[in-house]
Amino acid sequence: MARWEIKNVGMKGVAMAVPEDVVKTSELGLLSQEEADVFDSTVGIKERHIAPDTMCASDMCQTAAEKLLEELGWEKDSIDVLLFESVTGDYRTPPTSCILQDRLSLSENCFCMDIPMGCCGCMYAITVAGNLLTTGNVKRALLLIGDTALRMGSMKDKSRVPLFGDCGTAIALEYDEMAHNIIVDFHTYGKGYGALMTPHGGFRRPATPASFEYEDFGNGIVRAPVHTLINGMDVFAFAISRPPKSMENFMMDYNINRETDIDYFLIHQANKMIVDRIVRKLKLPQAKVPYNLEEFGNLGGASIPSLMVSRLRDELMTKECSLLMSSFGLGLTWGTMWMKSQPMYISDVIKI
């Protein structure tokens, strides 16, 4: 079973950076005003921050990281671990984490790793870094999580374009013998990988001139094989079945009362229909489930840290909070994580 109880690791801060440019659904040029209104109300995404072509996920993550390190007062040479979680790295090689080590002026003794795990990325990064820190051999980790997911797909694809926004986040973890355990549970259904994928451009199907030829699939879906695709029905069926079942089992295994033991449920902001269905299925207290879809859209791996910054800043800075997190996406993968945080630094939303 892919389950860990990570000891001696505390979350000390979270920061978030987004592009200044905000685009409403009706401004994307793909939907009529009536269609945009229906999309806004059902999918729940009214606007999103979109990066210019010159801005990468690493740029937003770097901005968030610099703010976080400054506010925490952490010396840059004290960072032992740097993880970059993204499916939109700067290059195919080298790892973007290595480039960020230089751009952030971190020590050459810093352990660097890229983790391209999509919407579950935040929880993967916390799990990897937490297991590195738990023995005390290394003391501080910086997790940079972000994507410019919009440009991975076709701008003519109505099934995908309106869903995503761009964002970069930074999380600071530190060895702390007084910290509560972080408990995490992961699952993988590799058979379903085709529901979320980019067919061409890897070494299985290298890009050729044909990879860039557009095909009209009907219903406003026009894309080429080099673009990322979403099989909406398969993703929806997966998201409302396996993740909530795992959350339910997790709460039963650890005797967690959803009414009294959890302050907030942080659910990956895929779309409103999916989150609403999970909330109803598990009978979660609605007041304990924050949403930020309407303002930012689906932010992939940055979804959960973005909730912490944009919706829970005051609470996380001033008191202990019990958080149950659920993410699901590429792979197909899904996981549940529980942590009890101590008061930490949380940035405002940084616009660049």
C-alpha positions in Angstrom: 0.0 0.0 0.0 1.4 3.4 -1.0 0.7 5.1 2.3 3.1 7.0 4.5 3.1 8.7 7.9 5.7 11.4 7.6 7.2 12.4 10.9 9.1 15.5 12.0 8.2 17.7 9.0 6.3 21.0 9.3 4.9 23.3 6.6 6.3 26.8 7.3 4.9 28.8 4.4 3.1 29.0 1.1 3.3 31.7 -1.7 1.5 32.1 -5.0 2.2 34.1 -8.2 -0.1 34.5 -11.2 0.1 36.5 -14.4 -1.6 40.0 -14.4 -3.6 39.2 -17.5 -7.2 38.1 -16.6 -9.4 36.6 -19.3 -13.2 36.0 -18.8 -14.8 33.0 -20.4 -16.7 35.2 -22.8 -13.4 36.8 -24.0 -11.8 33.5 -25.1 -13.4 33.7 -28.5 -14.6 30.2 -28.4 -18.1 30.5 -26.9 -21.1 32.6 -27.5 -22.2 34.8 -24.6 -25.0 32.3 -23.9 -22.6 29.4 -23.9 -20.2 31.3 -21.7 -22.9 32.1 -19.2 -23.9 28.4 -19.0 -20.2 27.4 -18.7 -19.6 29.9 -15.9 -22.6 28.7 -13.9 -22.1 24.9 -14.4 -18.3 24.5 -14.6 -17.8 27.4 -12.2 -14.9 29.0 -13.9 -15.6 32.7 -14.7 -12.1 33.9 -15.3 -8.5 32.8 -15.4 -5.0 34.3 -15.3 -3.1 33.6 -18.5 0.6 34.0 -19.0 2.1 35.6 -22.0 4.2 33.4 -24.3 7.4 34.8 -22.8 6.4 33.6 -19.3 7.1 30.1 -18.0 5.9 28.2 -14.9 9.4 28.5 -13.6 9.2 32.3 -13.7 6.0 32.4 -11.6 7.5 29.8 -9.2 10.7 31.8 -8.8 8.7 34.9 -7.9 6.7 33.0 -5.3 9.9 31.4 -3.9 11.8 34.6 -3.6 8.9 36.2 -1.7 8.5 33.2 0.5 12.2 33.0 1.4 12.3 36.7 2.1 9.3 36.6 4.5 10.6 33.5 6.3 14.0 34.9 6.7 15.6 31.8 5.3 19.1 32.0 4.0 19.3 30.7 0.5 22.2 28.4 1.3 20.1 26.7 4.0 17.8 25.1 1.3 18.8 21.4 1.1 16.1 20.2 -1.3 14.5 21.9 -4.3 11.7 20.2 -6.1 10.0 21.5 -9.2 6.6 20.0 -9.9 5.3 20.8 -13.4 4.3 19.3 -16.7 5.4 22.6 -18.4 9.1 22.7 -17.7 11.4 25.1 -19.5 13.0 22.4 -21.7 12.7 18.7 -22.2 16.2 18.5 -20.7 17.8 19.6 -18.4 15.5 19.5 -15.4 14.1 22.9 -14.6 14.8 22.4 -10.9 18.5 22.6 -11.8 18.0 25.8 -13.7 16.0 27.2 -10.7 18.8 26.3 -8.3 21.0 28.8 -10.2 18.3 31.4 -10.7 17.5 31.4 -7.0 21.2 31.4 -6.0 20.9 28.3 -3.9 23.8 26.3 -2.7 25.5 23.8 -5.0 24.9 21.3 -2.3 21.2 21.5 -3.0 19.4 18.3 -4.1 17.2 19.0 -7.1 14.5 17.0 -8.8 11.7 17.6 -11.3 8.3 15.8 -10.7 5.9 16.0 -13.7 2.8 14.6 -12.0 0.1 17.1 -13.0 -2.9 17.7 -10.7 -1.6 15.4 -7.9 1.8 17.2 -8.1 1.5 19.1 -4.8 0.9 16.0 -2.8 3.6 14.1 -4.7 6.1 16.9 -3.9 5.2 17.0 -0.2 5.5 13.2 0.0 8.9 13.1 -1.7 10.4 16.1 0.2 8.8 14.9 3.5 10.4 11.5 3.2 13.8 13.2 2.5 13.4 15.5 5.6 11.9 13.0 8.1 15.2 11.6 9.4 16.8 15.1 9.8 19.7 14.4 7.4 18.4 17.4 5.5 16.6 20.3 7.2 14.8 22.5 4.6 13.0 21.9 1.4 11.5 24.3 -1.2 8.7 22.9 -3.4 7.9 24.9 -6.5 4.6 23.8 -8.1 3.1 25.4 -11.2 2.1 25.2 -14.8 1.3 27.2 -17.9 -1.2 24.4 -18.8 -3.2 26.5 -21.3 -0.6 26.5 -24.0 -0.2 22.7 -23.9 -3.5 22.3 -25.8 -5.1 23.7 -28.9 -6.5 27.2 -28.6 -9.3 25.9 -30.8 -10.4 23.2 -28.4 -13.6 24.2 -26.6 -13.3 21.1 -24.3 -10.1 22.3 -22.8 -9.3 26.0 -23.3 -11.8 27.4 -20.8 -10.8 25.1 -18.0 -7.2 26.1 -17.2 -5.4 29.0 -15.7 -1.7 29.7 -15.2 0.0 29.9 -11.8 3.2 29.2 -9.8 3.5 28.4 -6.1 6.1 27.8 -3.5 5.9 25.7 -0.3 8.5 25.7 2.5 9.0 22.5 4.5 11.3 22.1 7.4 12.5 19.4 9.7 10.6 19.9 13.0 10.4 17.4 15.8 7.3 19.1 17.2 5.3 18.8 13.9 2.3 16.6 13.6 2.6 13.6 11.3 1.6 14.1 7.7 -0.3 11.1 6.4 -0.6 10.4 2.7 -2.3 7.7 0.6 -1.7 7.3 -3.1 -3.2 5.2 -5.9 -2.6 4.7 -9.6 -4.8 3.4 -12.5 -2.4 3.4 -15.4 -4.9 1.6 -17.6 -6.8 4.9 -17.9 -3.8 7.0 -19.0 -5.3 7.9 -22.3 -8.0 10.0 -20.7 -5.5 12.8 -20.1 -2.5 12.8 -22.5 -0.5 14.4 -25.2 -0.3 11.8 -28.0 2.7 13.1 -30.0 6.0 14.7 -29.0 7.5 12.1 -26.7 9.8 9.2 -27.7 6.9 6.8 -28.2 5.4 9.0 -30.9 8.0 11.7 -31.9 6.7 14.8 -33.5 6.5 14.9 -37.2 4.9 17.4 -39.6 1.6 15.3 -39.3 1.7 16.0 -35.5 0.8 19.6 -36.2 -2.1 19.0 -38.6 -5.4 20.0 -37.0 -8.4 17.7 -37.0 -12.0 18.7 -36.4 -13.6 16.3 -33.9 -16.9 18.2 -33.8 -18.6 20.1 -31.0 -15.9 22.8 -31.2 -13.0 20.4 -30.6 -10.2 21.2 -33.0 -6.7 20.0 -32.2 -3.6 18.3 -33.5 -1.8 15.2 -32.1 0.8 17.4 -30.5 -1.8 19.0 -28.3 -3.0 17.7 -24.9 -6.4 16.1 -24.9 -9.1 15.5 -22.3 -11.6 12.7 -22.6 -14.2 14.5 -20.5 -16.6 11.7 -19.7 -13.8 9.3 -18.7 -12.2 11.9 -16.5 -15.5 12.8 -14.9 -16.4 9.2 -14.2 -12.9 8.6 -12.6 -12.9 11.8 -10.5 -16.3 11.2 -8.9 -15.7 7.5 -8.1 -12.1 6.6 -7.1 -10.9 9.7 -5.2 -14.0 10.0 -3.0 -13.9 6.3 -2.2 -10.3 6.7 -1.1 -11.2 9.7 1.0 -14.0 7.7 2.7 -11.6 4.8 3.4 -8.9 7.1 4.6 -11.3 8.8 7.2 -12.5 5.4 8.3 -9.0 4.0 8.7 -7.8 6.9 10.8 -11.1 7.4 12.7 -11.5 10.9 11.3 -14.9 12.6 11.9 -15.6 14.9 9.0 -17.8 17.1 11.1 -15.5 17.7 14.1 -11.9 16.6 13.2 -11.3 18.5 9.9 -11.2 22.3 9.6 -11.1 22.3 5.8 -11.3 19.9 2.9 -9.0 21.0 0.1 -10.2 19.3 -3.1 -8.4 19.7 -6.4 -10.3 22.4 -8.3 -10.9 20.5 -11.5 -14.3 21.9 -12.1 -17.4 22.8 -10.0 -19.4 19.8 -11.1 -16.7 17.4 -10.0 -16.1 19.1 -6.6 -19.8 19.5 -5.9 -20.4 15.8 -6.7 -17.5 14.7 -4.3 -18.9 17.0 -1.6 -22.4 15.5 -1.9 -21.2 12.0 -2.2 -19.1 12.2 1.1 -21.7 14.5 2.8 -18.9 17.0 3.6 -19.9 20.2 5.5 -20.1 22.8 2.7 -18.7 25.5 4.8 -15.5 23.5 5.2 -14.9 23.2 1.4 -13.3 26.3 -0.1 -13.5 27.0 -3.9 -11.5 29.3 -6.0 -12.4 28.0 -9.5 -14.4 31.1 -10.4 -11.3 33.3 -10.1 -8.4 31.0 -11.2 -9.8 27.9 -13.1 -8.0 24.6 -12.9 -4.4 25.2 -11.8 -3.2 21.6 -12.0 -0.7 20.8 -9.2 -0.9 24.3 -7.9 -4.6 24.0 -7.1 -4.3 23.1 -3.4 -1.6 25.6 -2.5 -3.6 28.2 -4.4 -6.6 27.5 -2.1 -4.4 28.0 0.9 -3.2 31.4 -0.3 -6.4 32.7 -1.9 -9.0 31.4 0.5 -7.4 30.4 3.8 -4.7 33.0 4.4 -5.9 34.5 7.6 -6.8 31.1 9.2 -3.5 29.4 8.3 -1.4 32.4 9.5 -3.1 32.6 12.9 -4.1 29.2 14.1 -3.6 25.4 13.9 -5.7 23.9 11.1 -6.5 20.3 10.4 -6.6 19.8 6.6 -7.7 16.9 4.5 -6.6 17.1 0.9 -7.7 15.2 -2.2 -6.1 15.4 -5.7 -6.6 13.4 -8.9 -5.4 13.6 -12.5 -2.7 12.5 -14.9 -1.7 8.9 -14.9 -4.4 8.3 -13.8 -3.4 9.0 -10.2 -5.2 10.1 -7.1 -4.4 10.6 -3.4 -5.5 11.8 0.0 -3.4 13.7 2.5 -4.0 14.7 6.1 -2.0 17.3 8.0 -2.4 19.5 11.0 -0.6 22.8 10.4 0.8 25.2 12.8 0.6 29.0 12.1 2.7 29.7 9.0 3.5 32.5 6.6 1.0 32.8 3.7 1.6 35.4 0.9 -1.0 37.5 -0.7 -1.7 36.5 -4.4 1.3 38.0 -6.2 0.6 39.3 -9.7 3.5 39.6 -12.2 
